[in-house]
Every structure is written in structure tokens, then in C-alpha cells.
Amino acid sequence: MTQEISFQIDLKDSYAAAIEKVTAALKEEGFGVLTRIDVDTTLKEKIDVDFRQYVILGACNPPLAHRALSAEPKVGLMLPCNVTVEATDGGARVNILNPDAMLSIEPLNANAAILEVAAEAKAKLARVAAALQA
């Protein structure tokens, strides 16, 4: 069975406005942004190449993360939930990790508690995507 890796949303907002909008929508669902990697800046600094505006936001919902880590410590390899925002000609493109994409990996796919947390995370992230499209 093929699973989409992300919820993809195209916005007419500017890149900077899209980042603010995504951060606010995540907050509404209990996610905070723990990390921010400005890929374009990093690539310029490290290997002197130009790249479109592209950021990776590491989003975390502490109650869900706690439950998942308590059920299976290896799930930490999949956290935080990554959200990308990139500049496009018409605005910005957002990709939000679909937790289902991680559930094909052992031992995560056989752990009922992880499946439950992933379902809750997916519902919350789907609401974030819907809010961005509104």
C-alpha cells in the first residue's frame, strides 16, 4: 500500500507570511516549533550555492511526543514532525509530514500505542492543512 508522505498545500502568501501562517496553525493544534533550519542560508554558508527560500520546521506536540516515546523509545528517530515551507513563483508550498508514512517501519507498525498516537497526530496535522487551505 502506498502512503502519501505529506499533506501538501500551495499558498498565495509570501514565503515569510506562509511561515507565520503555518506556525500559527500548528500552535492551534498544540504544536510548537522546536527547530528551524533555513536550508537556503545553510547551503550558502556551507557550500556556497544558491537555493530557493526553503525552511524545515521541527514541530512537536509535547503530550503526543511523550506518549509515543513512552511506548517506543525508537520513535524519537522520527521526531519532531517536520514541516517544510518553500518559496514558489506564485507564493509558497507547505508540506506537512503525514505520520502514516512512518508506520511502515518496524517496530512502530506493530505497536498499538504508537498507532493510536499516530492517528491522533495525523488528525491534528490534517486540521492544520485544512486551516491553511481555508
SULVEN-V738941 format. One record per backbone hydrogen bond with DSSP energy under -0.5 kcal/mol. NH is the residue of the N-H (numbers start at 1). CO is the residue of the C=O. E is the energy in kcal/mol with one decimal. If there is no record, write none. Layout:
NH_CO_E / NH_CO_E
This chain:
7_96_-2.5 / 8_6_-0.6 / 9_94_-2.7 / 11_9_-0.5 / 11_92_-3.4 / 18_14_-2.7 / 19_15_-2.0 / 20_16_-1.9 / 21_17_-2.6 / 22_18_-2.8 / 23_19_-2.5 / 24_20_-2.3 / 25_21_-2.3 / 26_22_-2.7 / 27_23_-2.1 / 28_24_-1.8 / 29_25_-0.8 / 29_26_-1.0 / 30_27_-1.9 / 31_26_-2.6 / 32_60_-2.8 / 34_32_-0.8 / 34_58_-3.0 / 35_58_-1.1 / 37_56_-2.6 / 38_36_-0.6 / 39_37_-1.3 / 39_54_-1.6 / 40_54_-1.0 / 42_38_-2.5 / 43_39_-2.9 / 44_40_-1.8 / 45_41_-2.5 / 46_42_-2.9 / 47_43_-2.2 / 48_44_-1.0 / 49_43_-1.1 / 55_85_-2.8 / 56_37_-2.4 / 57_55_-0.6 / 57_83_-3.7 / 58_35_-2.5 / 58_56_-0.5 / 59_57_-1.0 / 59_81_-3.1 / 60_32_-2.7 / 62_60_-0.6 / 65_61_-2.8 / 66_62_-2.8 / 67_63_-2.1 / 68_64_-2.6 / 69_65_-2.9 / 70_66_-2.1 / 71_67_-1.6 / 72_68_-2.2 / 75_72_-2.0 / 76_73_-1.8 / 77_74_-1.9 / 78_75_-2.2 / 79_76_-1.0 / 81_59_-2.3 / 83_57_-2.3 / 84_95_-2.8 / 85_55_-2.1 / 86_93_-2.4 / 87_53_-2.8 / 88_91_-2.4 / 91_88_-0.9 / 92_11_-2.3 / 93_86_-2.7 / 94_9_-3.2 / 95_84_-2.3 / 96_7_-2.3 / 97_82_-2.2 / 98_5_-2.6 / 99_97_-0.7 / 101_98_-2.2 / 102_99_-1.5 / 103_100_-1.2 / 105_102_-1.4 / 108_105_-0.6 / 109_105_-1.8 / 110_107_-1.2 / 111_108_-1.4 / 112_110_-0.7 / 115_111_-2.4 / 116_112_-2.1 / 117_113_-2.2 / 118_114_-3.0 / 119_115_-2.0 / 120_116_-2.0 / 121_117_-2.9 / 122_118_-2.8 / 123_119_-2.1 / 124_120_-2.2 / 125_121_-2.8 / 126_122_-2.6 / 127_123_-1.7 / 128_124_-1.8 / 129_125_-2.4 / 130_126_-2.4 / 131_127_-2.5 / 132_128_-2.0 / 133_129_-1.5 / 134_130_-1.0
